[in-house]
């Protein structure tokens, strides 16, 4: 189980890095990094009331603290598809 969680966290960080490294000719349109080159990651949990989702959100934040160029914002989907979709659209 620990191996699965570690791989999941690694996947989240790799995807965040990949999104930040995608080629974009217009730096103003690069939404993954801010003006200081810090990668911004939005973690959207299905429901923060769920103990696993809360634990996973905390684990993602803790892992991001190991990197100087990553910031993580955690959002609660409140077990609502509409809320989750809105959070995803706003994050993009």
PEBELVEN-V389669 format. One record per residue. N is the residue number from 0. RES is the residue in one small letter. OMEGA is omega in whole degrees, -180 to 180 (999 if undefined). D_FIRST is the distance of its C-alpha to the first C-alpha in Angstrom with 2 decimals. Layout:
# PEBELVEN-V389669
n=<N;N>
res=<RES;RES>
omega=<OMEGA;OMEGA>
d_first=<D_FIRST;D_FIRST>
This chain:
# PEBELVEN-V389669
n=<0;1;2;3;4;5;6;7;8;9;10;11;12;13;14;15;16;17;18;19;20;21;22;23;24;25;26;27;28;29;30;31;32;33;34;35;36;37;38;39;40;41;42;43;44;45;46;47;48;49;50;51;52;53;54;55;56;57;58;59;60;61;62;63;64;65;66;67;68;69;70;71;72;73;74;75;76;77;78;79;80;81;82;83;84;85;86;87;88;89;90;91>
res=<x;x;x;x;x;x;x;x;x;x;x;x;x;x;x;x;x;x;x;x;x;x;x;x;x;x;x;x;x;x;x;x;x;x;x;x;x;x;x;x;x;x;x;x;x;x;x;x;x;x;x;x;x;x;x;x;x;x;x;x;x;x;x;x;x;x;x;x;x;x;x;x;x;x;x;x;x;x;x;x;x;x;x;x;x;x;x;x;x;x;x;x>
omega=<179;-180;179;-180;179;179;178;179;178;179;179;-179;178;178;178;179;-179;178;-180;-176;-180;-177;178;-176;-178;-178;179;-179;-179;-174;-176;179;174;-174;180;179;179;179;179;-178;174;176;-178;-180;179;179;-179;177;177;-175;179;180;178;178;-179;178;178;179;178;179;179;180;180;179;178;-177;-178;-173;179;170;-178;171;-179;179;-179;179;177;179;-179;179;-180;179;180;179;178;179;179;180;179;180;-180;999>
d_first=<0.00;3.82;5.36;5.09;6.31;8.62;9.88;10.54;12.45;14.19;15.21;16.69;18.62;19.79;21.04;22.76;24.37;25.43;27.04;28.82;30.12;31.55;35.24;37.49;41.18;41.64;39.85;40.70;38.46;35.35;33.25;30.08;31.88;34.48;37.74;36.29;33.73;30.74;28.03;27.46;24.16;24.00;20.65;21.43;19.17;19.88;20.74;20.43;21.26;17.83;15.72;12.53;14.94;16.59;13.58;12.70;16.43;16.67;13.93;15.88;19.07;18.01;17.03;20.33;22.23;21.69;23.99;27.60;28.15;25.46;25.84;23.48;24.87;22.66;24.24;23.79;24.29;25.24;23.94;27.03;27.25;30.51;29.20;26.23;28.71;31.09;28.52;27.58;31.31;32.10;29.40;30.81>
